[in-house]
Amino acid sequence: MTFLQYLIPQHYLSKLMFRFTRIEIVWIKNSFTRWFIKKYQVNLEEAESANIDDYLSFNEFFTRGLKPNSRPISGSLVVSPVDGIVSQSGYIKDSKIIQAKGHHFEVSQLLADESVPKSDNGQFSTIYLSPKDYHRVHMPFDAKLLSMRYIPGNLFSVNQKTVNKVKGIFARNERLVCRFKASFGEVVFVLVGAIFVGSIQTSWQGQITPPYGKFVKAYDYTDKEFGLNKGDELGRFNMGSTVIMLLPDGAPELKIHSGQILKMGQSVV
């Protein structure tokens, strides 16, 4: 039940899961991996290795790479950054985005930045990565990294049932806010943590959590000239979660809808 998530020690349980998923004792790792594959119907045919013995830990399996060319990158202006299902997508109105039917929240709350100017006509897309999905996040277009902020918070589940009930869940959960400069303006990717998603890492900074922080931590890359090309790995979840993409007014129009299943690299415009 959703209300139990308010009572359980979210961060403590996530720390335990972090340790468990890195156990390298073969029979423990393999037994759990086999159960997980069967439970969530994981497609091993597209993985770099279909042999679970090749993975040192469950987490290494969970964040597995894919076979070359299994995710062709479309030549369109914007592609999907992940494998997942579109939770919500649309235009930013009155500086708010949709969480679920009947639930909206301020962009400034999501970014934990009250200085964010009021804006409309930008776009957003919220994509949920289920346990069976490929869990690496890739760039949907060429862009230069500007900054990143770690924002501490809760670790509610982000499955649809919980998202429908917990008000402002994406602005309450722990998250990374990554800002980039693209050809059509400044874009933001928010990597949202969740229960048992106790570890998020990026391709430029490595593992960000754990340890869990109590304060916002800012990283400035404006002088680094750190650019990523479309299709490059941005980061990964060490268990499943959610990515929110914010595009500015004037960006190519997203042509995706709630409930749509996406594969990384496919056109979304």
C-alpha positions in Angstrom: 0.0 0.0 0.0 1.2 3.5 -0.8 0.8 4.8 2.8 3.3 2.3 4.0 6.0 4.1 2.0 5.6 7.1 4.4 6.5 4.8 7.3 9.3 2.6 6.1 13.0 3.7 6.3 13.4 4.4 2.6 17.1 5.3 2.6 18.1 2.5 5.0 16.4 -0.1 2.8 18.0 1.4 -0.3 21.4 1.1 1.4 20.7 -2.6 2.0 19.7 -3.1 -1.6 22.8 -1.3 -2.8 25.0 -3.8 -0.9 22.9 -6.8 -1.8 23.1 -6.1 -5.5 26.9 -5.9 -5.4 27.3 -9.4 -3.7 29.7 -11.4 -5.8 29.0 -14.8 -4.2 28.1 -16.8 -7.3 25.2 -18.8 -6.0 23.5 -15.8 -4.4 24.0 -13.5 -7.4 22.9 -16.1 -9.9 19.9 -17.3 -7.9 18.6 -13.7 -7.6 19.4 -12.9 -11.2 17.5 -15.9 -12.5 14.5 -15.0 -10.3 14.6 -11.5 -11.6 14.8 -12.5 -15.2 11.8 -14.8 -14.8 9.8 -12.3 -12.7 10.2 -9.4 -15.1 10.5 -11.2 -18.4 13.9 -9.6 -19.2 15.0 -10.0 -22.8 18.5 -11.3 -22.7 18.8 -11.7 -26.5 19.8 -8.0 -26.9 22.2 -8.0 -24.0 26.0 -7.9 -24.5 26.1 -11.3 -22.8 23.1 -13.6 -22.3 25.2 -15.7 -19.8 24.6 -14.5 -16.3 27.9 -16.1 -15.2 29.6 -13.3 -17.1 28.3 -10.7 -14.6 30.2 -10.3 -11.4 27.2 -9.0 -9.5 23.5 -8.5 -9.9 24.0 -4.7 -10.4 26.4 -5.4 -13.2 23.7 -7.5 -14.8 21.1 -4.8 -14.1 23.1 -2.1 -15.8 24.2 -4.4 -18.6 25.2 -3.0 -22.0 23.5 -4.0 -25.2 24.8 -5.7 -28.3 26.1 -3.3 -31.0 23.4 -1.8 -33.2 20.6 -3.2 -31.0 19.5 0.5 -30.5 20.1 2.3 -33.8 20.2 6.1 -33.3 17.7 7.9 -35.5 18.9 10.8 -37.6 16.0 13.0 -36.3 16.7 16.1 -34.2 15.6 14.5 -30.9 15.6 10.8 -29.9 14.5 8.9 -26.8 17.2 9.0 -24.1 16.0 5.7 -22.6 14.0 2.5 -22.9 10.8 3.1 -21.0 7.2 4.1 -21.1 6.0 7.7 -21.4 4.2 8.6 -18.1 3.3 12.1 -19.2 4.4 14.5 -22.0 3.2 17.9 -23.2 3.7 21.6 -22.8 4.7 23.5 -19.7 1.8 25.7 -18.7 1.9 28.4 -16.0 5.4 27.0 -15.2 3.8 23.7 -14.2 4.0 20.2 -15.6 1.7 17.2 -15.2 2.6 14.5 -12.8 -0.6 12.4 -13.3 -4.2 13.1 -14.0 -5.3 15.9 -11.7 -1.8 16.4 -10.3 0.5 19.2 -11.4 3.7 20.7 -9.8 5.9 23.7 -10.4 9.1 23.4 -12.4 10.9 25.4 -9.7 9.9 22.7 -7.2 11.3 20.0 -9.4 14.6 21.9 -9.9 14.7 23.1 -6.3 15.4 26.5 -7.6 12.9 29.4 -6.9 14.9 31.6 -9.3 13.6 29.7 -12.3 11.7 32.2 -14.4 8.0 31.8 -15.0 7.6 30.3 -18.5 5.2 28.6 -20.9 5.5 26.9 -24.2 8.5 24.8 -23.2 7.9 21.0 -23.3 8.4 18.2 -20.9 8.5 14.4 -21.1 8.5 12.0 -18.1 9.7 8.5 -18.9 9.5 5.6 -16.5 12.1 2.8 -16.6 10.6 -0.5 -15.5 12.7 -3.2 -13.9 13.0 -5.2 -17.1 14.3 -2.2 -19.1 17.8 -1.2 -20.2 18.9 1.2 -17.5 21.4 3.4 -19.1 20.5 7.0 -20.1 21.8 8.5 -23.3 21.8 11.9 -24.9 18.9 12.6 -27.2 20.8 15.3 -29.1 24.2 16.9 -29.2 24.8 19.3 -26.3 27.3 20.8 -23.9 27.2 20.1 -20.2 26.7 23.3 -18.1 25.9 22.1 -14.6 24.6 19.4 -12.3 22.8 19.6 -8.9 22.3 16.8 -6.5 19.0 17.4 -4.6 18.3 15.2 -1.5 14.9 13.9 -0.8 12.6 11.0 -0.3 12.8 7.7 -2.1 9.2 6.9 -2.9 8.5 4.2 -5.5 7.8 5.8 -8.9 5.5 3.2 -10.3 2.3 4.5 -11.7 0.2 3.6 -8.7 2.4 5.6 -6.4 2.8 8.5 -8.8 -1.0 8.8 -9.0 -1.3 9.1 -5.2 1.8 10.9 -3.8 1.5 14.6 -4.5 4.6 16.2 -6.1 6.5 13.0 -5.9 9.1 13.9 -8.5 9.8 17.2 -6.6 10.0 15.3 -3.3 12.3 12.4 -4.3 16.1 12.5 -4.4 17.3 13.6 -7.9 20.0 14.9 -10.1 19.3 18.0 -12.2 21.6 18.1 -15.3 21.6 21.2 -17.5 22.9 21.3 -21.1 23.2 23.8 -23.9 21.8 22.4 -27.2 21.5 24.1 -30.6 17.9 25.2 -29.7 18.5 26.4 -26.2 19.1 25.2 -22.6 17.7 21.8 -21.7 17.4 20.0 -18.4 17.4 16.3 -17.6 16.2 15.2 -14.2 17.2 11.7 -13.0 14.8 10.8 -10.3 15.7 8.3 -7.6 13.3 5.9 -6.0 13.0 3.2 -3.4 15.9 0.7 -3.9 17.3 3.1 -6.5 20.0 4.1 -4.1 22.6 4.8 -6.6 22.7 7.1 -9.6 25.9 7.8 -11.7 26.8 10.0 -14.6 29.4 9.5 -17.3 31.3 12.6 -16.3 31.2 12.5 -12.5 30.8 8.8 -11.7 28.7 7.6 -8.8 26.8 10.4 -7.1 24.8 8.5 -4.6 25.4 6.9 -2.2 26.4 8.4 0.1 23.1 10.3 0.6 23.4 14.0 1.4 21.2 16.3 3.4 22.0 19.4 1.4 21.9 20.4 -2.3 25.3 19.9 -3.9 26.2 21.9 -7.1 28.7 21.1 -9.8 29.7 23.7 -12.4 31.1 22.6 -15.8 30.8 25.8 -17.7 34.6 26.1 -18.1 35.1 22.4 -18.8 33.9 22.3 -22.5 32.4 18.9 -21.8 30.2 18.0 -24.8 28.1 14.9 -25.4 26.9 13.7 -28.8 23.5 12.2 -29.6 23.6 8.6 -28.4 26.4 9.0 -25.9 25.8 7.6 -22.4 24.7 10.3 -20.0 24.4 8.1 -16.9 22.7 5.1 -15.4 20.4 4.0 -12.6 21.6 1.2 -10.5 18.0 0.1 -10.2 15.0 1.4 -12.2 13.5 4.9 -12.0 12.4 7.9 -14.0 13.9 10.5 -16.3 12.2 13.9 -16.9 13.3 16.0 -19.9 12.6 19.7 -20.1 12.9 21.5 -23.4 12.8 25.2 -24.1 10.3 27.2 -26.2 11.4 26.8 -29.8 12.7 23.2 -29.4 11.4 20.6 -31.9 7.9 19.5 -31.0 7.8 16.1 -29.2 5.4 13.7 -30.8 4.9 11.2 -28.1 2.0 10.4 -25.7 1.2 9.0 -22.3 1.5 5.2 -22.3 3.8 5.0 -25.4 6.7 2.5 -25.1 10.0 3.9 -26.3 13.3 2.5 -27.2 16.5 4.5 -26.7 17.5 6.1 -30.0 14.1 6.2 -31.7 12.8 9.5 -33.0 10.5 11.4 -30.6 9.8 14.3 -32.9 
